[in-house]
Amino acid sequence: MSDEPLKLLSLSARAARALDGSALADAVAYADPDGVWLPDSTPEARAYATVRDAVSVPVVHPQLGRDGDSVVRHARVDGELTAVGPDATPDFDVLTVQSSAVLDDLAAAVETGERRPAGERTLLVVPGLGVETDATSLAATLTAGEELARVQRAAETPMTVLAGELPAGYHHDWTLEETTVPVYGCGPPPGHGETPTFAALRCVPAGSVAATPMRTSQFGLRALAGIGATTATRLRDRGLESRTDVRETPVRDLVDVSGVSRANAERMHAHAEVLATGDPLRLTNETLPVTRDDRPPVCLDIETDGLSPTIIWQIGVYDPHDDSYQSFVERENPDDPGTIIEAFLDWFLATHADRTVLTWNGYRFDYPELERFIEKYAPHYAEAWDDVWTYDLYKWAVRDENALLPGRTNKLDDVAAALGFEGADTGLSGAQTAAAYQRFMRTGDPSTVAWERHERYCEDDCRALWHVYAAIRDAGRRATTDAATDSGGTQAGLGDF
C-alpha cells in the first residue's frame, strides 16, 4: 500500500456558491486534491454541477449518487482516485453513503462480501452524521453509532469515519459496542462569521485525518492584500478576473479603479507577484530579529494539552548553527508538569542562554505559557529566562506588516510549504497532538500515543520556522506606502486561521 496520503477537498455547497469561477479553480489548484466531496445532507444540484465543470478530479455529492446508488465506492488505483466496482484492488478505499439510514444496508453488504473493502484502510463518508448532547446528563451520543459499529465489525480492514455534520478538525475515537471507531469531521470549519469556510483533508494510511481550514475569501482576487469584497467586484467590472490579471496590470491603471489608492495598488500588485513566484517580499527596511553573536536564532516550539494547558508536554528546539535538534517530552507522568520544564531549562540555560530564541506566533502562546509554567514550577530559573532574547517571526512579518508571504494562510506549515519546505508529512495538527496527549492523561496508558510521530511533528515546526526565517532573510525588498484597505483586505486578515 502506498504511504502517500489521500487528499480530499471537503467543499460545502454554500462555499462552492461563494467562489466565482477563477476562485474555485484557484482553491482546487491550491488544495491539489485527489477528489472533491460535497458533504451536504440535502441535494445541491447546481453546486455539484458547478464544481464538476470546474475540476478534473472526481467530484462526489452523495445526495446525487452515481446511477441512483445510495452507496458509492471510490478507490485510489495506480495513484488516481476513481469510482470502482467490488473487484478493484486499491491502495485506499472510500465508501460514501447518502445518509446514516443506509448504514444497516451497508453493513449487510459488507458482511456478505458484496461491498467488502479491499484496501488496508477504509474511509467511510457519512453526511448528516453528528453528535447529540443530552443537556441534563451532559452525555454525548454519536448518531447511528450502533450501525457504524456493525459496519466496522463486518469490515476486514480498519475504518475511519468522516462525518458531514461535524466540523473539519473534529476528532474523537468512539467506543461503540466494544468497537473503536475513529471519527473525524468533514463539514465546514467553524468561525469567521458570514464568510463560508471549507477544508482540505489529508488522510494518511495509519487512519488519521489532518484538516486545513480555508475561507472562500482566500482565493481568487480576494487572496491579494488590499482586496476586499468591494474592491474585488470593482476589479472584475474592469475586466480583471484573476490574480494574473492584477499582476500584469500596471500600478497606475490599478489606481484608476474606484476606491483603490496608490498604496493599495502597489500592495496588491506586489502580493500578486509573491503568490505567482512563491518568493517572499520584504516591504520595509526593518531588520529581522537580532542575535547576540554571529550564530542564527534557535527555533522553539511547544506542545500542550490544549489552548488552556495544564501541561507543556513537549518542547522542541532546532539549532540551525549545527543542524541539531533537542526535544523534551513527558511520556511517563503527566501529573507532574514541572519535570519537563526543569529538564528544558537545565539544558537551555547551561548551553544556549546567550542565543536568540525564535517562535511563530510565540508572543500570543508559546512565551506566555512558558513563563507561566516557569513561574509555577521552576521559579528559581525565572530571572534567568527573562534575560533570554525572545522574538516572534509571525509578529514581525505579518502583524507588523514587514513582509508579504506566499502562503495562502499565515499558518506556519502553509507558509513553509509555499516556500518549498518538505516536512515529514505526519498528518497531524496541533489540535490532534493535544487530543492524543489528553487521551494519555485520561487513560494513563502511554501506548495510546504514537510518540515518534508526535515528536516529528514538533521537530517539523521548528525546522519549518527556520526555513521561513531564512527565506525572509534572503528576500528582496520593495517599499510600499501604508493606507487603509476595505474590509478583509489587510495582510493580517489573510489567514490568521
C-alpha positions in Angstrom: 0.0 0.0 0.0 1.2 3.5 -0.8 2.4 5.7 2.0 1.1 8.7 0.2 -1.9 10.4 2.0 -5.2 10.7 0.2 -6.0 14.4 -0.3 -9.7 15.3 -0.3 -11.3 18.7 -0.6 -14.5 18.9 1.5 -16.4 21.8 -0.1 -20.0 22.6 1.1 -22.5 23.9 -1.5 -22.5 27.2 0.3 -18.8 27.6 -0.1 -19.0 26.5 -3.7 -21.6 29.1 -4.5 -19.4 31.8 -2.8 -16.5 31.1 -5.1 -16.6 32.6 -8.6 -15.1 30.6 -11.4 -11.5 31.8 -11.0 -11.6 31.5 -7.2 -13.0 27.9 -7.4 -10.3 26.9 -9.8 -7.7 28.6 -7.6 -9.0 26.7 -4.5 -8.8 23.4 -6.2 -5.4 24.1 -7.7 -4.1 25.1 -4.2 -5.5 22.1 -2.4 -4.4 19.7 -5.2 -6.9 17.1 -4.1 -7.4 13.5 -5.3 -11.1 14.2 -5.2 -13.7 16.8 -4.1 -16.6 15.9 -1.7 -19.7 17.9 -1.2 -20.8 16.8 2.3 -24.2 18.4 2.3 -27.1 16.2 3.6 -29.6 17.7 1.0 -29.3 17.6 -2.8 -27.4 20.6 -4.2 -27.5 20.0 -7.9 -26.3 23.5 -9.1 -23.3 23.5 -6.8 -22.5 19.9 -7.8 -22.6 20.8 -11.5 -20.5 24.0 -10.9 -17.8 22.1 -9.2 -17.8 19.2 -11.7 -17.5 21.7 -14.5 -14.5 23.4 -12.9 -12.3 20.4 -11.9 -10.8 17.4 -13.5 -10.7 15.1 -10.4 -13.7 13.1 -9.2 -16.5 15.1 -7.5 -18.8 13.2 -5.1 -22.0 14.6 -3.8 -23.7 11.5 -2.1 -27.2 13.0 -2.4 -26.8 12.8 -6.2 -25.3 9.3 -6.0 -23.9 7.7 -9.2 -26.8 6.0 -11.1 -29.0 6.4 -8.0 -26.8 4.2 -5.9 -27.1 5.0 -2.2 -23.5 3.8 -1.6 -20.7 4.8 -3.9 -17.2 3.3 -3.8 -14.1 5.2 -4.8 -10.6 3.9 -4.6 -7.1 5.1 -5.4 -5.8 2.7 -8.1 -2.4 3.4 -9.7 -2.2 6.8 -7.9 -5.6 8.0 -9.1 -9.0 8.2 -7.3 -11.8 6.7 -9.4 -15.3 5.1 -8.9 -14.8 1.4 -8.9 -16.7 -1.9 -8.5 -16.3 -4.6 -5.9 -13.4 -6.4 -7.6 -10.9 -3.5 -7.6 -7.7 -3.8 -5.7 -7.0 -0.3 -4.4 -4.4 1.2 -2.0 -7.0 3.4 -0.5 -10.8 2.7 -0.3 -13.5 5.3 0.1 -17.1 4.4 0.7 -19.7 7.2 0.6 -23.3 6.8 1.7 -26.2 9.2 1.2 -27.1 9.2 4.9 -26.7 7.2 8.2 -30.0 5.5 7.3 -28.1 3.5 4.7 -25.6 2.1 7.2 -27.6 -1.0 8.1 -27.8 -2.0 4.4 -24.0 -1.2 4.0 -23.2 -3.5 7.0 -25.2 -6.3 5.4 -23.4 -5.8 2.1 -20.0 -5.8 3.8 -21.0 -9.0 5.7 -21.9 -10.8 2.5 -18.9 -9.5 0.7 -20.9 -7.5 -1.8 -19.1 -4.4 -0.7 -16.1 -5.8 1.1 -13.4 -3.1 1.5 -10.2 -4.2 -0.2 -7.6 -1.7 0.9 -5.7 -1.6 4.1 -7.7 1.4 5.3 -11.3 2.4 4.5 -12.7 5.9 4.7 -16.4 5.9 5.3 -18.0 9.3 4.4 -21.4 9.8 6.1 -23.3 13.1 5.5 -25.7 14.0 8.3 -23.6 12.1 10.9 -23.2 14.2 14.1 -23.2 14.2 17.8 -26.3 14.6 20.0 -25.9 16.0 23.5 -28.3 15.5 26.5 -28.4 18.8 28.3 -29.5 17.1 31.5 -26.9 14.3 31.8 -24.3 16.1 29.6 -23.8 12.8 27.8 -22.8 12.9 24.1 -24.0 10.3 21.7 -22.8 9.6 18.1 -25.8 9.4 15.9 -26.0 6.0 14.2 -23.3 4.7 16.5 -24.8 1.1 16.6 -24.9 1.0 12.8 -21.3 2.2 12.5 -20.1 -0.4 15.0 -21.8 -3.1 12.9 -20.1 -1.9 9.7 -16.7 -1.8 11.5 -17.1 -5.3 12.9 -18.1 -6.6 9.4 -15.2 -5.0 7.6 -11.9 -6.8 7.4 -9.9 -3.6 7.4 -9.7 -0.7 9.8 -12.2 2.1 9.2 -12.0 5.9 9.6 -15.3 7.8 9.5 -15.7 11.3 8.0 -18.8 12.9 9.5 -20.6 15.6 7.4 -22.3 17.2 10.4 -19.1 17.6 12.4 -16.7 20.4 11.5 -13.4 19.7 9.9 -10.8 19.5 12.7 -13.1 17.5 15.0 -11.7 14.1 16.1 -12.8 11.5 18.6 -12.2 7.8 18.9 -15.7 6.5 19.8 -16.1 3.2 21.6 -19.2 1.7 20.1 -20.3 -1.7 21.5 -16.7 -2.6 22.4 -15.6 -1.5 18.9 -13.4 1.6 18.5 -14.2 3.8 15.5 -12.2 7.0 14.8 -14.5 9.8 13.7 -13.3 13.0 12.0 -15.3 15.9 10.9 -15.5 16.9 7.2 -18.1 19.6 7.5 -17.4 23.4 7.2 -14.9 24.5 9.8 -16.2 26.9 12.4 -15.7 30.6 12.6 -15.3 33.7 10.5 -18.8 35.0 10.6 -20.6 35.1 7.2 -17.6 34.1 5.2 -18.1 30.5 4.1 -15.4 28.0 5.1 -14.3 24.7 3.7 -11.4 22.3 4.3 -8.6 20.3 2.7 -8.2 16.9 4.3 -5.1 14.8 4.3 -6.0 11.2 5.2 -2.9 9.0 6.0 -2.9 5.2 5.7 -2.5 5.0 9.5 -6.0 6.3 9.8 -5.6 9.9 11.0 -7.0 12.9 9.1 -5.5 16.4 9.2 -7.8 19.3 8.2 -6.6 22.6 6.8 -9.4 25.1 7.2 -9.8 27.6 4.4 -12.1 30.6 3.7 -13.6 31.5 0.4 -12.0 34.9 0.7 -8.6 33.4 0.5 -8.9 32.5 -3.2 -9.1 34.3 -6.5 -8.8 38.1 -6.3 -9.6 38.1 -2.6 -6.4 36.3 -1.8 -4.4 39.5 -2.5 -3.6 42.0 0.2 -5.6 45.2 -0.3 -8.6 43.5 -2.0 -11.8 43.1 0.0 -15.2 42.1 -1.4 -16.0 45.6 -2.7 -12.6 46.1 -4.5 -12.9 42.6 -6.0 -16.2 43.5 -7.5 -14.8 46.7 -8.9 -11.8 45.0 -10.4 -14.0 42.4 -12.1 -16.1 45.2 -13.5 -12.9 46.5 -15.2 -12.2 43.1 -16.6 -9.6 41.9 -14.0 -10.8 38.4 -13.2 -7.7 36.8 -11.7 -4.5 37.5 -9.8 -2.6 37.1 -13.1 -4.7 40.0 -14.5 -3.7 42.1 -11.5 -0.1 41.1 -11.8 0.0 42.1 -15.5 -1.8 45.4 -15.0 0.5 48.4 -14.3 0.0 50.0 -10.9 -1.1 53.3 -12.5 -4.0 51.5 -14.1 -5.0 49.8 -10.8 -5.2 53.3 -9.2 -7.8 54.2 -11.8 -10.2 51.6 -10.2 -12.6 53.4 -7.9 -11.6 53.2 -4.2 -8.1 51.9 -4.9 -5.3 54.2 -3.6 -1.7 54.2 -4.8 -0.6 52.3 -1.7 -3.3 49.6 -2.1 -2.4 49.3 -5.8 1.2 48.8 -5.0 0.4 46.3 -2.3 -2.0 44.1 -4.3 0.4 44.2 -7.3 3.3 43.1 -5.1 1.3 40.4 -3.5 0.2 39.0 -6.9 3.9 38.7 -7.7 4.6 37.0 -4.4 1.9 34.4 -4.9 2.9 33.8 -8.5 6.6 33.3 -7.8 6.4 31.8 -4.4 9.1 34.2 -3.2 8.5 36.4 -0.1 8.9 40.2 -0.3 10.2 42.5 2.4 8.2 45.7 2.5 10.3 47.7 4.9 13.9 48.2 6.0 13.1 46.8 9.4 15.8 44.3 10.5 14.9 40.8 11.3 15.1 39.7 14.9 18.7 40.3 16.0 21.1 37.9 17.6 23.7 38.3 20.3 26.5 36.9 18.2 27.1 35.7 14.7 25.1 32.5 15.3 21.5 32.3 14.0 18.5 32.2 16.3 17.3 28.8 17.7 13.8 27.9 16.8 11.4 26.8 19.5 8.0 25.1 19.6 5.9 23.7 22.4 3.1 21.2 22.5 0.4 21.3 25.2 -2.8 19.5 26.1 -5.0 22.4 24.8 -5.3 26.1 24.5 -5.6 26.5 28.3 -2.9 24.0 29.1 -2.4 22.1 32.3 0.9 20.8 31.0 3.5 21.6 28.4 4.3 18.0 27.4 6.8 18.6 24.6 9.4 21.3 24.0 11.5 21.2 20.8 14.5 23.4 19.9 16.2 23.4 16.5 19.7 25.0 16.2 20.5 25.8 12.5 24.1 26.7 13.5 24.9 23.0 13.7 21.7 21.5 12.3 20.9 19.9 15.7 17.5 19.2 17.3 16.8 18.7 21.0 13.4 17.6 22.4 12.0 17.3 25.9 8.9 15.0 26.1 6.9 13.9 29.2 6.0 10.3 28.4 5.6 8.9 31.9 3.9 11.3 34.4 1.5 13.9 33.0 0.6 14.8 36.6 4.0 16.4 37.1 4.3 19.3 34.7 7.4 20.6 36.4 9.7 17.8 35.3 9.9 18.7 31.6 10.2 22.5 32.5 13.2 21.7 34.8 14.8 19.5 32.2 14.4 22.0 29.4 15.8 24.9 31.5 18.7 22.8 32.9 19.8 22.2 29.3 19.0 25.5 27.7 20.4 27.8 30.3 23.6 25.7 30.5 24.2 25.6 26.8 22.1 28.2 24.9 21.4 31.1 27.3 23.2 33.6 25.1 21.3 32.6 22.0 18.2 34.4 20.5 15.0 32.3 20.6 12.6 32.5 17.7 8.9 31.3 17.5 5.9 31.6 15.2 3.1 33.5 17.0 5.0 32.9 20.2 4.1 36.2 21.8 0.5 35.0 21.8 1.0 31.5 23.1 4.5 29.8 23.5 6.2 32.6 25.5 3.3 33.4 27.9 2.7 29.7 28.6 6.4 29.0 29.2 6.6 32.0 31.5 3.5 30.8 33.4 4.9 27.3 33.9 8.4 28.5 34.8 6.9 30.8 37.5 4.9 28.0 38.9 7.3 25.0 38.6 10.8 26.5 38.3 10.7 30.0 39.8 14.5 29.8 40.6 15.0 30.0 36.8 12.5 32.8 36.1 15.0 35.6 36.2 17.5 33.8 34.0 14.8 33.1 31.5 13.8 36.7 31.5 17.3 37.6 30.3 16.9 35.4 27.2 16.3 37.3 24.0 13.0 36.1 22.5 11.4 37.1 19.2 8.2 36.2 17.3 8.7 36.0 13.5 5.0 35.9 12.8 4.6 39.2 14.6 7.5 40.7 12.7 6.3 39.6 9.3 2.5 39.5 9.5 1.2 41.7 12.3 3.8 44.4 11.9 3.5 44.1 8.1 7.2 43.9 7.3 6.8 41.2 4.6 4.4 39.6 2.2 4.4 35.8 2.3 3.4 33.3 -0.4 1.3 31.1 1.9 -2.5 31.4 1.3 -2.9 31.5 5.0 -0.3 32.7 7.6 -0.2 29.4 9.4 3.4 28.2 9.7 3.0 25.0 7.8 1.2 26.8 5.0 3.8 29.5 4.6 6.7 27.0 4.9 5.2 24.7 2.3 4.7 27.6 -0.1 8.4 28.3 0.4 9.4 24.8 -0.6 9.8 23.2 2.9 9.3 19.4 2.8 8.5 18.1 6.2 7.8 14.6 7.5 4.2 14.7 6.4 3.0 13.3 9.8 -0.7 14.1 9.0 -1.0 15.8 12.4 -2.2 19.2 13.5 -1.7 21.0 16.8 -5.2 20.1 17.9 -4.5 16.4 17.2 -1.3 16.3 19.3 -3.2 17.9 22.1 -6.1 15.4 21.8 -3.6 12.5 21.8 -2.0 13.7 25.0 -5.4 14.2 26.6 -6.1 10.5 25.9 -2.9 9.6 27.6 -3.8 11.7 30.6 -7.2 10.1 30.8 -6.1 6.5 30.5 -2.6 6.6 31.9 -1.6 4.3 29.0 1.4 5.6 27.1 0.7 3.2 24.2 -2.2 5.4 23.2 0.2 8.0 21.8 2.4 7.4 18.7 5.3 9.3 20.4 7.8 9.3 17.5 5.2 10.7 15.1 4.2 13.5 17.5 7.9 14.3 18.1 8.4 14.5 14.3 5.5 16.9 14.2 7.1 19.3 16.7 10.5 19.0 15.0 8.9 19.8 11.7 7.5 23.0 13.1 10.9 24.0 14.4 12.7 23.3 11.1 9.9 24.9 9.1 10.3 28.1 11.2 14.0 28.3 10.3 13.1 27.7 6.6 10.7 30.6 6.7 13.2 32.8 8.5 16.0 32.1 6.0 13.7 32.8 3.1 12.6 36.2 4.5 16.2 37.0 5.4 17.3 36.4 1.8 14.2 38.0 0.2 14.3 41.1 -1.9 12.8 44.4 -0.7 10.2 46.7 -2.2 8.9 49.8 -0.5 5.2 50.4 -0.3 3.2 53.1 1.3 0.7 52.5 4.1 -3.0 53.0 3.6 -6.3 51.7 4.9 -8.0 49.0 2.9 -11.5 48.0 2.6 -12.9 45.2 4.8 -10.9 42.0 4.6 -8.0 43.4 2.6 -5.1 43.8 5.1 -2.4 41.2 5.1 -3.1 40.4 8.8 -6.6 39.4 7.7 -5.4 36.9 5.0 -5.0 33.9 7.2 -4.8 34.1 11.0 -6.8 30.8 10.7 
